[in-house]
Amino acid sequence: MSHWDENVFRALEKYLPVKVRSVHKEPMASYHVNWIISSYLRNQLSFLGSPVTKVLFNRVTLYPIYLIAKLGLRKLLPGHTLLVELEKID
């Protein structure tokens, strides 16, 4: 997915003769869960330093979070795909 989000398409309505009809976001894919969680937590606590965050957030310590996310929480988080349906206004 590019850097465009739903707001960009809504802003296009001001400049082009189009209207956003619908927006659909794909749930996060299960194979992205581990990477997203570990990257997010390490980034949020980066002030602790890389060695500390690597010790705190590893496969063993993050396993319960990964498991919960893969069992259903991931469906609440947006994935890579954004489908926006536009309607041309005459």
N, CA, C and O atoms as a MOPAC input file, in Angstrom:
PM7 MOZYME 1SCF
protein

 N      0.85500 1    -1.16300 1     0.00000 1
 C      0.00000 1     0.00000 1     0.00000 1
 C      0.89900 1     1.22300 1     0.00000 1
 O      1.96500 1     1.22700 1     0.61500 1
 N      0.46800 1     2.23500 1    -0.68100 1
 C      1.25600 1     3.45700 1    -0.73600 1
 C      1.04800 1     4.26200 1     0.54400 1
 O      0.46600 1     3.77100 1     1.51200 1
 N      1.51300 1     5.45700 1     0.53600 1
 C      1.34900 1     6.33400 1     1.69700 1
 C     -0.01700 1     7.01000 1     1.70700 1
 O     -0.29800 1     7.83300 1     2.57800 1
 N     -0.84800 1     6.67300 1     0.76000 1
 C     -2.18100 1     7.25500 1     0.70600 1
 C     -3.08400 1     6.52200 1     1.68700 1
 O     -3.04300 1     5.29700 1     1.79500 1
 N     -3.89000 1     7.28400 1     2.39300 1
 C     -4.86900 1     6.68000 1     3.28200 1
 C     -6.25500 1     7.20300 1     2.89900 1
 O     -6.40100 1     7.92200 1     1.91000 1
 N     -7.23500 1     6.85300 1     3.66000 1
 C     -8.61300 1     7.24900 1     3.35500 1
 C     -8.76400 1     8.76100 1     3.25900 1
 O     -9.52800 1     9.25100 1     2.42800 1
 N     -8.05600 1     9.49900 1     4.08700 1
 C     -8.16500 1    10.96000 1     4.08400 1
 C     -7.72300 1    11.57500 1     2.76100 1
 O     -8.26900 1    12.59300 1     2.33600 1
 N     -6.74700 1    10.96700 1     2.11400 1
 C     -6.27900 1    11.47600 1     0.82300 1
 C     -7.39800 1    11.37400 1    -0.21000 1
 O     -7.62900 1    12.30300 1    -0.98300 1
 N     -8.07700 1    10.25400 1    -0.21400 1
 C     -9.16200 1    10.07400 1    -1.18600 1
 C    -10.33000 1    11.00400 1    -0.88500 1
 O    -10.98400 1    11.49800 1    -1.80300 1
 N    -10.59400 1    11.24100 1     0.38000 1
 C    -11.65900 1    12.19300 1     0.74700 1
 C    -11.27500 1    13.60700 1     0.32500 1
 O    -12.13900 1    14.38600 1    -0.07800 1
 N     -9.99500 1    13.94500 1     0.41200 1
 C     -9.52700 1    15.26800 1    -0.01100 1
 C     -9.64000 1    15.43900 1    -1.52900 1
 O     -9.82800 1    16.55300 1    -2.01700 1
 N     -9.52600 1    14.33600 1    -2.27200 1
 C     -9.66300 1    14.42000 1    -3.72800 1
 C    -11.03000 1    14.95100 1    -4.14400 1
 O    -11.17400 1    15.53700 1    -5.21700 1
 N    -12.02800 1    14.74700 1    -3.29500 1
 C    -13.38000 1    15.22300 1    -3.59700 1
 C    -13.40500 1    16.74600 1    -3.76500 1
 O    -14.26900 1    17.27700 1    -4.46300 1
 N    -12.47400 1    17.44100 1    -3.13700 1
 C    -12.41600 1    18.90600 1    -3.23900 1
 C    -11.82400 1    19.36900 1    -4.56800 1
 O    -12.10000 1    20.47800 1    -5.02500 1
 N    -11.00400 1    18.50700 1    -5.18600 1
 C    -10.25400 1    18.92400 1    -6.36800 1
 C    -10.67300 1    18.25200 1    -7.66700 1
 O    -10.40600 1    18.76600 1    -8.75300 1
 N    -11.32100 1    17.11500 1    -7.55300 1
 C    -11.73800 1    16.37600 1    -8.73700 1
 C    -13.23900 1    16.10600 1    -8.66800 1
 O    -13.81700 1    16.08700 1    -7.58100 1
 N    -13.86600 1    15.89900 1    -9.81600 1
 C    -15.29800 1    15.60400 1    -9.80500 1
 C    -15.57400 1    14.13700 1    -9.42900 1
 O    -16.12600 1    13.37300 1   -10.22000 1
 N    -15.17800 1    13.77000 1    -8.21400 1
 C    -15.38600 1    12.41000 1    -7.72300 1
 C    -15.94600 1    12.45600 1    -6.31000 1
 O    -15.80800 1    13.44400 1    -5.58900 1
 N    -16.58700 1    11.34100 1    -5.94200 1
 C    -17.12800 1    11.18000 1    -4.59600 1
 C    -16.71200 1     9.79800 1    -4.10000 1
 O    -16.78700 1     8.82200 1    -4.84600 1
 N    -16.27500 1     9.71200 1    -2.84800 1
 C    -15.91700 1     8.42600 1    -2.25800 1
 C    -17.19800 1     7.68200 1    -1.93000 1
 O    -18.00500 1     8.13900 1    -1.12100 1
 N    -17.37800 1     6.53400 1    -2.56500 1
 C    -18.58100 1     5.72100 1    -2.32100 1
 C    -18.38600 1     4.75500 1    -1.17000 1
 O    -19.28400 1     4.56800 1    -0.35000 1
 N    -17.20300 1     4.13600 1    -1.10700 1
 C    -16.95300 1     3.18200 1    -0.02700 1
 C    -15.44800 1     3.01900 1     0.18000 1
 O    -14.64100 1     3.25700 1    -0.71900 1
 N    -15.10900 1     2.60700 1     1.38700 1
 C    -13.71800 1     2.34900 1     1.75200 1
 C    -13.67600 1     1.00600 1     2.46500 1
 O    -14.44300 1     0.76000 1     3.39600 1
 N    -12.78000 1     0.14600 1     2.02100 1
 C    -12.63900 1    -1.18100 1     2.61600 1
 C    -11.17800 1    -1.39600 1     2.98100 1
 O    -10.28500 1    -1.17700 1     2.16200 1
 N    -10.94100 1    -1.82400 1     4.21100 1
 C     -9.58100 1    -2.09200 1     4.68300 1
 C     -9.44300 1    -3.58100 1     4.98900 1
 O    -10.25300 1    -4.16100 1     5.71200 1
 N     -8.40800 1    -4.18000 1     4.42900 1
 C     -8.12300 1    -5.59300 1     4.66500 1
 C     -7.58700 1    -5.75800 1     6.09100 1
 O     -6.77300 1    -4.95000 1     6.53700 1
 N     -8.03100 1    -6.78700 1     6.80600 1
 C     -7.44200 1    -7.04700 1     8.12500 1
 C     -5.95800 1    -7.41700 1     7.98500 1
 O     -5.52600 1    -7.89800 1     6.93700 1
 N     -5.20300 1    -7.19000 1     9.03300 1
 C     -3.79100 1    -7.52600 1     9.01000 1
 C     -3.60700 1    -9.02600 1     8.75300 1
 O     -4.27700 1    -9.86200 1     9.36000 1
 N     -2.70300 1    -9.34000 1     7.85800 1
 C     -2.40000 1   -10.73900 1     7.55700 1
 C     -1.69400 1   -11.38300 1     8.74500 1
 O     -0.90500 1   -10.73000 1     9.42800 1
 N     -1.97300 1   -12.64600 1     8.99100 1
 C     -1.38800 1   -13.32400 1    10.15700 1
 C      0.13700 1   -13.38200 1    10.07700 1
 O      0.80500 1   -13.38900 1    11.11000 1
 N      0.70100 1   -13.42400 1     8.85600 1
 C      2.15500 1   -13.49500 1     8.73100 1
 C      2.85100 1   -12.16000 1     8.98100 1
 O      4.08000 1   -12.10500 1     8.99500 1
 N      2.08300 1   -11.07400 1     9.18000 1
 C      2.66500 1    -9.76900 1     9.52500 1
 C      2.60800 1    -9.48200 1    11.02500 1
 O      3.24900 1    -8.54200 1    11.49600 1
 N      1.86500 1   -10.26400 1    11.76400 1
 C      1.62000 1    -9.98100 1    13.18100 1
 C      2.92200 1    -9.86900 1    13.97400 1
 O      3.13800 1    -8.86700 1    14.65600 1
 N      3.78600 1   -10.87000 1    13.89700 1
 C      5.02100 1   -10.86500 1    14.68500 1
 C      5.85700 1    -9.62700 1    14.40800 1
 O      6.31500 1    -8.95600 1    15.33300 1
 N      6.05200 1    -9.33100 1    13.14400 1
 C      6.87900 1    -8.18700 1    12.76100 1
 C      6.27300 1    -6.86600 1    13.24700 1
 O      6.98600 1    -6.02600 1    13.79600 1
 N      4.97500 1    -6.68000 1    13.05100 1
 C      4.31600 1    -5.43200 1    13.45000 1
 C      4.39900 1    -5.22900 1    14.95900 1
 O      4.74400 1    -4.14000 1    15.41700 1
 N      4.09000 1    -6.25100 1    15.72500 1
 C      4.09100 1    -6.12000 1    17.18200 1
 C      5.49100 1    -5.82700 1    17.70500 1
 O      5.67600 1    -4.89400 1    18.48600 1
 N      6.47000 1    -6.60700 1    17.28800 1
 C      7.82700 1    -6.38900 1    17.80200 1
 C      8.37200 1    -5.03400 1    17.35500 1
 O      9.01100 1    -4.34100 1    18.14700 1
 N      8.13300 1    -4.64600 1    16.11100 1
 C      8.60700 1    -3.34300 1    15.62700 1
 C      7.92900 1    -2.20200 1    16.36500 1
 O      8.58000 1    -1.23000 1    16.74700 1
 N      6.63200 1    -2.31900 1    16.56500 1
 C      5.89200 1    -1.25500 1    17.25000 1
 C      6.39800 1    -1.08200 1    18.68200 1
 O      6.68800 1     0.03700 1    19.10500 1
 N      6.50500 1    -2.16900 1    19.42100 1
 C      6.93900 1    -2.07200 1    20.81500 1
 C      8.37300 1    -1.56800 1    20.92200 1
 O      8.67400 1    -0.73200 1    21.77500 1
 N      9.24900 1    -2.06400 1    20.07200 1
 C     10.64400 1    -1.58800 1    20.10300 1
 C     10.72700 1    -0.10900 1    19.75200 1
 O     11.52900 1     0.62400 1    20.33000 1
 N      9.90600 1     0.32800 1    18.81300 1
 C      9.90100 1     1.73900 1    18.42600 1
 C      9.36100 1     2.61800 1    19.56000 1
 O      9.93100 1     3.66900 1    19.85400 1
 N      8.27900 1     2.19500 1    20.19000 1
 C      7.66900 1     2.97600 1    21.26400 1
 C      8.58100 1     3.10900 1    22.48000 1
 O      8.53200 1     4.10700 1    23.19900 1
 N      9.40300 1     2.10600 1    22.70000 1
 C     10.29200 1     2.12600 1    23.86800 1
 C     11.75900 1     2.26900 1    23.46000 1
 O     12.65300 1     1.81800 1    24.17600 1
 N     12.00200 1     2.89300 1    22.31700 1
 C     13.36400 1     3.04000 1    21.80300 1
 C     14.24200 1     3.87900 1    22.72400 1
 O     15.46700 1     3.76900 1    22.67800 1
 N     13.63200 1     4.71200 1    23.55500 1
 C     14.41200 1     5.53800 1    24.47800 1
 C     15.19200 1     4.68200 1    25.48800 1
 O     16.12800 1     5.17400 1    26.11900 1
 N     14.81200 1     3.40600 1    25.64400 1
 C     15.52100 1     2.49400 1    26.54100 1
 C     16.82400 1     1.97500 1    25.92700 1
 O     17.69500 1     1.46800 1    26.63400 1
 N     16.94300 1     2.10600 1    24.61500 1
 C     18.12800 1     1.61100 1    23.91300 1
 C     17.87400 1     0.26200 1    23.27100 1
 O     17.06800 1    -0.53000 1    23.76100 1
 N     18.55700 1     0.00900 1    22.18700 1
 C     18.35200 1    -1.21400 1    21.41600 1
 C     18.63400 1    -2.50100 1    22.20100 1
 O     17.83600 1    -3.43500 1    22.12300 1
 N     19.72900 1    -2.58500 1    22.94700 1
 C     19.97800 1    -3.84200 1    23.68200 1
 C     18.86300 1    -4.16900 1    24.69000 1
 O     18.48200 1    -5.32900 1    24.84400 1
 N     18.35300 1    -3.15300 1    25.36300 1
 C     17.30600 1    -3.36800 1    26.36200 1
 C     16.01200 1    -3.82400 1    25.68900 1
 O     15.37900 1    -4.77200 1    26.15200 1
 N     15.61200 1    -3.15800 1    24.60300 1
 C     14.36000 1    -3.53600 1    23.93800 1
 C     14.46200 1    -4.92400 1    23.31600 1
 O     13.46800 1    -5.64800 1    23.25800 1
 N     15.64700 1    -5.30300 1    22.85000 1
 C     15.81200 1    -6.65500 1    22.28700 1
 C     15.69400 1    -7.72500 1    23.36100 1
 O     15.22000 1    -8.82800 1    23.09000 1
 N     16.11600 1    -7.41000 1    24.56600 1
 C     15.98600 1    -8.36800 1    25.67400 1
 C     14.52700 1    -8.42800 1    26.13500 1
 O     13.99600 1    -9.50900 1    26.38600 1
 N     13.88300 1    -7.25800 1    26.24600 1
 C     12.48800 1    -7.20400 1    26.70900 1
 C     11.51500 1    -7.80300 1    25.70300 1
 O     10.55600 1    -8.47500 1    26.08100 1
 N     11.76500 1    -7.55700 1    24.42500 1
 C     10.82400 1    -7.96300 1    23.38200 1
 C     11.48800 1    -8.94800 1    22.42800 1
 O     12.13400 1    -8.55000 1    21.45900 1
 N     11.32500 1   -10.22000 1    22.70900 1
 C     11.87600 1   -11.26400 1    21.87000 1
 C     10.80600 1   -12.32900 1    21.65100 1
 O      9.68400 1   -12.18300 1    22.13600 1
 N     11.13500 1   -13.39500 1    20.93000 1
 C     10.14100 1   -14.42800 1    20.60900 1
 C      9.48500 1   -15.04000 1    21.84500 1
 O      8.29800 1   -15.36900 1    21.82500 1
 N     10.24300 1   -15.18900 1    22.89600 1
 C      9.70600 1   -15.81500 1    24.11300 1
 C      8.76700 1   -14.86400 1    24.84900 1
 O      7.65500 1   -15.24900 1    25.21200 1
 N      9.20000 1   -13.63900 1    25.07100 1
 C      8.38500 1   -12.70000 1    25.84900 1
 C      7.16800 1   -12.21000 1    25.08300 1
 O      6.15200 1   -11.86700 1    25.68600 1
 N      7.26200 1   -12.17400 1    23.76700 1
 C      6.13700 1   -11.67400 1    22.96300 1
 C      5.17900 1   -12.77600 1    22.50800 1
 O      4.13500 1   -12.47900 1    21.92600 1
 N      5.51200 1   -14.02100 1    22.76000 1
 C      4.67500 1   -15.12600 1    22.29100 1
 C      3.20800 1   -15.00200 1    22.71400 1
 O      2.33100 1   -15.20800 1    21.87400 1
 N      2.89700 1   -14.67200 1    23.98400 1
 C      1.48000 1   -14.53700 1    24.35100 1
 C      0.75000 1   -13.44200 1    23.55200 1
 O     -0.42000 1   -13.59700 1    23.20100 1
 N      1.44200 1   -12.35600 1    23.27700 1
 C      0.82800 1   -11.27200 1    22.48700 1
 C      0.61800 1   -11.72700 1    21.05000 1
 O     -0.43400 1   -11.47300 1    20.46200 1
 N      1.62000 1   -12.40200 1    20.48100 1
 C      1.47600 1   -12.93500 1    19.12100 1
 C      0.27700 1   -13.87800 1    19.03400 1
 O     -0.52100 1   -13.80200 1    18.10000 1
 N      0.16300 1   -14.75300 1    20.00600 1
 C     -0.90800 1   -15.74200 1    20.00900 1
 C     -2.28100 1   -15.07200 1    20.04900 1
 O     -3.17400 1   -15.43200 1    19.28300 1
 N     -2.44600 1   -14.10000 1    20.94100 1
 C     -3.72200 1   -13.37100 1    21.04200 1
 C     -4.02900 1   -12.65300 1    19.73400 1
 O     -5.16100 1   -12.68200 1    19.25200 1
 N     -3.02600 1   -12.01900 1    19.17200 1
 C     -3.23300 1   -11.27500 1    17.92000 1
 C     -3.61100 1   -12.22100 1    16.78500 1
 O     -4.51000 1   -11.91800 1    16.00100 1
 N     -2.94500 1   -13.34400 1    16.69200 1
 C     -3.22500 1   -14.27500 1    15.59700 1
 C     -4.57100 1   -14.97000 1    15.75700 1
 O     -5.17600 1   -15.38900 1    14.77000 1
 N     -5.04200 1   -15.09400 1    16.99100 1
 C     -6.33200 1   -15.74600 1    17.22400 1
 C     -7.52800 1   -14.84200 1    16.92000 1
 O     -8.65700 1   -15.33000 1    16.85500 1
 N     -7.31400 1   -13.56200 1    16.73600 1
 C     -8.46300 1   -12.73800 1    16.39400 1
 C     -8.24000 1   -11.24200 1    16.47400 1
 O     -8.89100 1   -10.48800 1    15.75200 1
 N     -7.34200 1   -10.79400 1    17.32900 1
 C     -7.12300 1    -9.35700 1    17.47700 1
 C     -6.63800 1    -8.72500 1    16.17800 1
 O     -6.94300 1    -7.56500 1    15.90300 1
 N     -5.88900 1    -9.47500 1    15.37900 1
 C     -5.35000 1    -8.93000 1    14.12000 1
 C     -6.45300 1    -8.46900 1    13.18000 1
 O     -6.23600 1    -7.58800 1    12.34900 1
 N     -7.63700 1    -9.06200 1    13.30900 1
 C     -8.74400 1    -8.69300 1    12.42300 1
 C     -9.23600 1    -7.27600 1    12.68300 1
 O     -9.93200 1    -6.69600 1    11.84900 1
 N     -8.88100 1    -6.72000 1    13.82800 1
 C     -9.26300 1    -5.34600 1    14.16700 1
 C     -8.23400 1    -4.32600 1    13.69300 1
 O     -8.48300 1    -3.12100 1    13.73700 1
 N     -7.08500 1    -4.80600 1    13.24200 1
 C     -6.01100 1    -3.92500 1    12.80200 1
 C     -5.94100 1    -3.90000 1    11.28300 1
 O     -6.08500 1    -4.94200 1    10.64400 1
 N     -5.72400 1    -2.72700 1    10.69400 1
 C     -5.68200 1    -2.65500 1     9.22900 1
 C     -4.43100 1    -3.30900 1     8.65200 1
 O     -3.34200 1    -3.21200 1     9.21800 1
 N     -4.60900 1    -3.96900 1     7.52700 1
 C     -3.50500 1    -4.59600 1     6.81500 1
 C     -2.96500 1    -3.67100 1     5.74000 1
 O     -3.10200 1    -2.45200 1     5.83900 1
 N     -2.35700 1    -4.23900 1     4.72200 1
 C     -1.73200 1    -3.45200 1     3.66100 1
 C     -2.69300 1    -2.96100 1     2.59000 1
 O     -2.40700 1    -1.97700 1     1.90900 1
 N     -3.81700 1    -3.62400 1     2.43500 1
 C     -4.68400 1    -3.31900 1     1.30900 1
 C     -5.80500 1    -2.36400 1     1.68400 1
 O     -6.52600 1    -2.56800 1     2.66000 1
 N     -5.92900 1    -1.32100 1     0.88100 1
 C     -6.99800 1    -0.33800 1     1.03300 1
 C     -7.71300 1    -0.25900 1    -0.31900 1
 O     -7.09200 1     0.03200 1    -1.34200 1
 N     -8.99900 1    -0.51500 1    -0.31300 1
 C     -9.79100 1    -0.43700 1    -1.53500 1
 C    -10.77000 1     0.72100 1    -1.38500 1
 O    -11.60300 1     0.73300 1    -0.47900 1
 N    -10.65700 1     1.68200 1    -2.27400 1
 C    -11.52700 1     2.85100 1    -2.24700 1
 C    -12.31900 1     2.88300 1    -3.54900 1
 O    -11.74700 1     2.85800 1    -4.63800 1
 N    -13.62200 1     2.93600 1    -3.42300 1
 C    -14.48700 1     3.02400 1    -4.59900 1
 C    -14.87200 1     4.47900 1    -4.79500 1
 O    -15.46400 1     5.10500 1    -3.91500 1
 N    -14.52800 1     5.00900 1    -5.96300 1
 C    -14.84100 1     6.40300 1    -6.30200 1
 C    -15.94100 1     6.44200 1    -7.34000 1
 O    -16.02700 1     5.56900 1    -8.20400 1
 N    -16.77400 1     7.44900 1    -7.25300 1
 C    -17.84700 1     7.65200 1    -8.23500 1
 C    -17.59400 1     8.99600 1    -8.92700 1
 O    -17.37000 1    10.02000 1    -8.28100 1
 N    -17.63800 1     8.95400 1   -10.24600 1
 C    -17.45400 1    10.18000 1   -11.01300 1
 C    -18.73700 1    11.00200 1   -10.93600 1
 O    -19.83700 1    10.48400 1   -11.13300 1
 N    -18.57800 1    12.27100 1   -10.64900 1
 C    -19.72100 1    13.18000 1   -10.56900 1
 C    -19.75100 1    13.99700 1   -11.85900 1
 O    -18.76100 1    14.62300 1   -12.23600 1
 N    -20.88400 1    13.98000 1   -12.51500 1
 C    -21.00700 1    14.73500 1   -13.78100 1
 C    -21.44700 1    16.14800 1   -13.54600 1
 O    -21.59900 1    16.91300 1   -14.49800 1

